[in-house]
Amino acid sequence: MKKWSTRPSGRSWQSFRRGSIQGTGNREQGTGNREQVTGNKQRTTSNEQRTTNHEQRTTNHEQRIWNTHLK
């Protein structure tokens, strides 16, 4: 009877620990999702800056060709 009484208490303790860990994990996932949303906005702005830099590089390349034609 003593062994039988210790086994369900151990299982309930493990299940309680798992439930508490999952609860905190879900909260961390919720904050992580918010951070991912803000990270996506930053990625879109960085992509726009990359496109503008690419346009500036193309204009610089055209200026170099134009300078060679003037020479």
C-alpha positions, 0 to 999 in steps of 0.5 A, spaced: 500 500 500 505 504 501 508 503 494 501 504 491 500 511 495 507 513 492 506 512 485 500 516 484 503 522 488 509 522 483 505 522 477 501 527 479 507 531 481 510 530 474 504 532 471 503 538 475 510 540 473 509 539 466 503 543 466 507 549 469 512 548 464 507 548 459 504 554 462 510 558 462 512 556 455 506 558 452 506 565 455 514 565 452 511 563 445 506 569 446 511 574 447 515 571 442 510 571 437 509 579 438 517 580 437 516 576 430 511 581 428 516 587 430 521 583 427 518 582 420 516 590 420 524 591 421 525 586 415 520 590 410 524 596 412 531 593 411 528 590 404 526 597 402 533 600 404 536 595 400 532 596 394 534 604 394 541 602 395 541 597 389 538 603 385 543 608 387 548 603 385 545 602 378 545 610 378 552 610 380 554 605 374 550 609 369 554 615 371 561 611 370 558 609 363 556 616 362 563 619 364 567 614 359 562 616 354 564 624 355 572 622 355 
